[in-house]
């Protein structure tokens, strides 16, 4: 079952990275919310923060080196979030699992 979970995570991560590479900076700032909801950048930051949260609680050894994005509410681009995420421009295409 562990292999299936890892494979599902890898597929999901590849799709997320593909989206990050293909969505323009303008697209990253878009939102459908009329009440100030998350734009696309903040959605990716939310995914990252949830991954870190779950790892810290379920597999803390795997969470080492990762940190939540604290200023994600103000982020207008992935690069503004800095190198803390595997989604930033400098890390696009990298597989955190090393595969």
Phi and psi in degrees as a GROMACS rama.xvg file:
@    title "Ramachandran Plot"
@    xaxis  label "Phi"
@    yaxis  label "Psi"
@TYPE xy
-60.3604  -40.9417  UNK-2
-61.5622  -39.8025  UNK-3
-66.8441  -39.7546  UNK-4
-65.2254  -44.8828  UNK-5
-62.5898  -41.4168  UNK-6
-65.0395  -40.9314  UNK-7
-62.384  -41.5866  UNK-8
-63.7704  -44.1357  UNK-9
-62.9373  -41.1282  UNK-10
-62.9758  -47.6162  UNK-11
-59.735  -42.714  UNK-12
-65.4713  -40.679  UNK-13
-61.5205  -41.2364  UNK-14
-65.1085  -44.5657  UNK-15
-60.0466  -45.5503  UNK-16
-64.7928  -37.3261  UNK-17
-61.256  -44.0376  UNK-18
-62.6646  -43.9947  UNK-19
-59.6021  -41.186  UNK-20
-68.4767  -31.7155  UNK-21
-97.6884  -18.066  UNK-22
-84.5363  128.071  UNK-23
-68.4035  164.68  UNK-24
-59.2874  -38.2292  UNK-25
-63.2576  -43.1571  UNK-26
-63.0999  -35.0968  UNK-27
-64.4632  -26.5419  UNK-28
-86.6509  -4.82321  UNK-29
-76.2  151.613  UNK-30
-150.254  151.198  UNK-31
-94.7978  -6.47879  UNK-32
-72.7449  138.899  UNK-33
-101.746  0.141218  UNK-34
-118.053  20.5747  UNK-35
85.4909  26.3034  UNK-36
-70.3173  179.37  UNK-37
-64.4792  137.656  UNK-38
-83.3653  -177.76  UNK-39
-63.1974  -41.7129  UNK-40
-57.5754  -46.7608  UNK-41
-66.8071  -29.9213  UNK-42
-64.5487  -44.9959  UNK-43
-64.1698  -39.5022  UNK-44
-62.6876  -39.344  UNK-45
-62.5898  -42.521  UNK-46
-59.9469  -47.6258  UNK-47
-58.9741  -48.9383  UNK-48
-61.3664  -38.4603  UNK-49
-68.4103  -37.3445  UNK-50
-61.0926  -45.7902  UNK-51
-61.8636  -45.9309  UNK-52
-56.7079  -48.4156  UNK-53
-65.8493  -40.6525  UNK-54
-63.2209  -43.1099  UNK-55
-61.0357  -32.3528  UNK-56
-90.9177  -24.2717  UNK-57
-115.46  -26.4076  UNK-58
-151.512  66.6021  UNK-59
-54.1569  -33.6322  UNK-60
-61.7763  -33.0828  UNK-61
-76.3019  -20.2204  UNK-62
-81.6395  -14.2392  UNK-63
-58.7726  133.635  UNK-64
92.6148  -15.6049  UNK-65
-99.0295  148.315  UNK-66
-144.226  147.534  UNK-67
-67.0736  155.723  UNK-68
-93.1105  101.561  UNK-69
-75.2435  -31.0238  UNK-70
-100.803  27.1865  UNK-71
-62.9373  -27.0133  UNK-72
-63.1646  -28.8254  UNK-73
-97.2404  -4.84145  UNK-74
-65.7021  132.807  UNK-75
-113.652  -7.50494  UNK-76
-152.36  160.118  UNK-77
-64.3401  -36.709  UNK-78
-63.1965  -31.8948  UNK-79
-66.1746  -21.1916  UNK-80
-77.0006  -16.9293  UNK-81
85.0424  -173.729  UNK-82
-80.6878  7.48719  UNK-83
-72.5625  -13.3847  UNK-84
-120.282  147.111  UNK-85
-70.1356  -0.176758  UNK-86
-97.1884  -8.35439  UNK-87
-69.8592  159.723  UNK-88
-57.3209  -35.0408  UNK-89
-73.2315  -15.8948  UNK-90
-114.547  4.56963  UNK-91
-60.0156  135.649  UNK-92
91.6121  -11.703  UNK-93
-79.6972  139.878  UNK-94
-101.954  113.028  UNK-95
-58.2668  -23.5855  UNK-96
-82.9709  -1.20833  UNK-97
75.6193  20.3909  UNK-98
